[in-house]
Amino acid sequence: MVKPYVGIDVAKATLDVAIGSDGEVVQVENNEAGVAQLTERLVEVVPALVVLEATGGYESVVAGAIAGRGIAVAVVNPRQVRDFAKATGVLAKTDRIDARVLARFAEAVRPEPRPLPTEEAKELDELLSRRRQIVDMLTMEKNRLGIAATDRMKKGIKKHIAWLEEALRRSNDDIDTAVKNSPAWREQEDLLRSMPGIGPVSARTMLAELPELGRLNRRQIAALVGVAPLNRDSGTLHGTRICWGGRATVRQVLYMAATTAIRCNPAIRRTYAALRERGKKHKVALVACMRKLLTILTAMVRDQRRWSPS
């Protein structure tokens, strides 16, 4: 029996499911009853792989329910799937078409199923996402305060800034509580923070959003995060290497960590200085330091060894 590849297009209200790249497409509601109906159908079908796009959280419940029944699930980058659709000549876009494209993508590319995060990891991820939103709002309000023309407007903005600062404090407390309540989180955070340059936000973001840390080699983890230089060569043309794709939130905290590590971490400082002496631009040298930082961190987690200058 040939096992089909299944693609699921996830919307807020509905799930369009393509059972096989040329099979039927069915639609169920994206609620508890609909997800239960879908999982029962998939248990009967016994698919080789189910592929969904990351849709800002709407996919989490259905992916978790399917994985809970022992079925392989991969949550993939929507841009990757859209590029695949264009490459295969599929330019139209509807929910049914997208489900079919996802099934074809699963069959052709066969992305590796990624272990779904635990409840603790999902909670920490949500807390960190909310913290980023509050920080962004604070930045916008402070910028508005700088250009406010009237005292009344300034007073209102200052009041909102004070409220956001209190919300940020509560968010930090919630994150601290979540980490302290989990012995595993505490141990891993302590391990990561033993490296100069890694602070609480960097460590917790990587714990929540980079579960592959310690499981992949240095090239794989760099490509996953988006700090691996990609070739742009054709014939005799040798283009500039660029970093592209990856997990933006992890890359953002790595950027800040590398900026700090250049000043306080002797290994990263030596790497940066050596690259600058060779004529590399600041940004190129900084990305190389991000990559080196990530390589060291994944080795530390793999071996469960704290930072050592050697």
N, C-alpha and C positions, 0 to 999 in steps of 0.2 A: 504493500500500500504506500503510495506516494503522499507524503505529508505536505499540505498546502502552506504557503506563506500568506499571512494575513496582514492587511493594512487597515488601520482605524483612523479616520479623520475625526478629531475631537472638536466639538463646538460646545458652547456653554449649555445648550439645551438638548443637543442630540449627538449621537455617535453613528457615523456611517462606516460600515464594516465591509471590506472586500475580502471574501474568502477565496484566496488564490488570485493570481494576476489576471486570469480570464474567467474567474468564477462569478458567482452571484454577489450582489451588493445589497446588504440589508441595513435598515436603520432602526435604532432603538433610542429611547430617551436617556439622557445623561443624568439619571437619578438612581437611587438604590435599586428599584425594581428593574430598570433597564439594564443596569450593570450585572445584576444577578442573572437575568435572562441571557445576556451575552456570554457570561462565563460558562453557563450550562451548555450553550451551543458550542463553544470552543472546546469544552471537555469532550464532546461527541466527535468533533472534527479532528482533534489531536494535531494542531498545527506544528510545523517545524519551528516557526518563529512568528511572533506578533510584533509589528512595528507601529509606533505612534510618534507624532511630532511633539516636541516640547511646546506647550501652549500657555505658559504662565501659571501653571498649577491646575488647570482643568483636567489634565491627563493623569494626575497623581492617583486619584481614587480608582479609576478603571485599571491603570497599570498595576497598582497594588493588588487589586482583586484578582486579576489574571495571574500575576506571579504567585499569589497565594494558593492557586490551584495547581501549581507545579508546571506552568507553561512558560517557556522562554519569552521574555519581553525585552525590547530595546526601545528606548526613548531617544530620538535622534534630532539633530539640528534642522529646523524647517528650511533654512537657506540651502543646506546640502540636498534636501529632497527637491526643492524648487529647481536647482541647477540640474539635477538628474532629469526632471520632467522636461525642461527646455532641451536638454541634450538628446532626449528620445522623441522630440517633436511634439510634445504635449504642451500647447500654449494656453488652451482654455483652462478655466479654473472654476470648478464647482465642488461641493462636498463629496459627491459620488466619484467624480474624476480624481480628486485628491486621494480618496481611499484606494482607488485602483492603482494610482501611481505609487502609493506607499507599499502596496503588495508587490508591485514589480520591483521597487527599490529593495525590498527585503529579499526577494528572490535573486536579484542580480548582485547586490553589494554584500548581503548577509552580514549586517553589523553585529558586532559581538554583544550579546546580552549583558547589560550592566546591572550589578546587584542594586536593588532598590534601597534607599536609605532607611534606616531604622526610625522609629517614632521619635527617639531622642534627637537624631540628626535632622529630621524634618522640623522639629520644634526650634532647634538652634538656628536652622536656616531661615525660618520665618522671622525669628527675633532679629537676626542680623540684617535681613532685608528691610525690616521696619526701621532699624537704626539708620541704615543708609538713606531711607526716605526722609527721616527727620533731619539728618545732617544736610541733605540737599535743600530742604525747605528753609532751614536756618540760613544757609548761604544766600538763597534768593531774597529772603527778608532783609538780611543785612545789606545786600546790594541796593534794595529798594530804599532803605533808610538813608543811604548815602545820597540819593537823588531826590528825596522828598522835599517839597518846597514849603509846606505849611507846618506849623507847630501841631495842629490837630492831627495831620497825617503821621507825623513823626511819633506822636504819643501813641496812636493806634498800632503802629508797626512795632514800637518798643514793647508794648504790652504783649503782642503776639510772639515776639522774640523771647520774652521771659517765659511764656507758656511753653514754647518749643524747647527751651533749655531745660525746663523741668521735665518735659516729656523725654528728652534725651537722657537725663539722669535716671529716670525710671526705667528706660530701655536698657541702660547699662547695668542697672541692678538686676533686671530680669535675666539678662545674659549671664551675669555672674552667678545667679542662683541656679540657672540651668546647668552650668558647668560644674559647680560645686556639688550638685545633687547626683552627679554621675561620676563614680570612681574612674571609669574608663576615660571619660573626657578630661578629668583632672590630670590623670597620668600622662595622656598624650599631649595636652596643652603644656604641661610642665616640661616635657621632652622637647617640644618645638621651641618654647621660649628660652631654653638654655642656650640657643644660638643668638649671639648679639645682632640686633637689628629686627628680630621678630618680637612684636608686641602682642597684647591680648587680642586685638581685632584681627591681625594677620593670622595668628594661630587658630582662632576660632572659625574664621572664614574658611581656612583650608580644611579643618576638621569636618565642617558641615558640607562644603561644596567640592571637596577633592578627596573622596574616599579611596581613590586609586593610589594615593600617596603611600609609597613603600611597596606597592605591588607591581609597578612598572619600572622598566629601565629608564636611564636618563633621557634617551631620545624619545621614547614613547610619552613620558610625562611632560617633556618640553613641548611636544606637538599637541598634546591634549590641552594644555593651558594656553598655548598660542604664543610661545616665546622661542620657537624653533625657526631659524631662517630657512625660507623656502626658495628653491632655485627658480630663476626666470630666464632660461636659456633656450635658444632656438638656432640651430645651425652654428654659424660662426659668432652669433650674437650672445654675449654673456651679460645678462641683465643684473641689476642690483638685487641682492637677496632681501626678502621682506618677511616679516612675521605677520601672520594672517589667521583669523578665526580664533578658536579656543574659548575658554571660559573667562569672560570679561571681568567678573567680580573678583576672581582669584588673581587675575593679572593686575588689577588695580591695587590690591593689597601687596602684591609682590613688588610693584613699582615703588610704593612707599617704603617697604621693608628694605629694598636695595638702596634707596636713597639714604636711609639711615645707616645701613651696614657699611656703606662707603666711608662713613666717618668713624664708626665704632668697631667694625669687625676687621681685624688685620688681614684675613684671607681675602675678603671681598675688596678691601682697600688696595691690596697689592695687585689684584686682577685689574681693577679699574685703572690704576696708575700705569700699569704695563701697556694696556690698550691705548691709553691717551698718548704715551710716549711713542707708540708706533703710528701715531697720526690718526687714530680712529676718532670719529666725532663723539661728543658727549653722549648723545642718545644711543648710538651703537654700542658704546662701552657700557652704558647703563643696562641695556637689554641683555648683554652678555653676562653682567653681574646678576641680573634676575634669573637667568638660566643656571648659573653656577649655584646660586642660593637654593634654587629648586632641586638641583641635583644633590646637594648636600643634605637637604631636608628629607628627601625621599630615601636616601641611604641611612639617615638616622632612624627614621621610622621602620625601615626594613630590618635593621639590625638591633633596634631598640637600644641605641646608644646615645647618650647625651653629647652635646657639642664639645669638641676638643680642638684647639688650634692646630694640632697635628693632622 
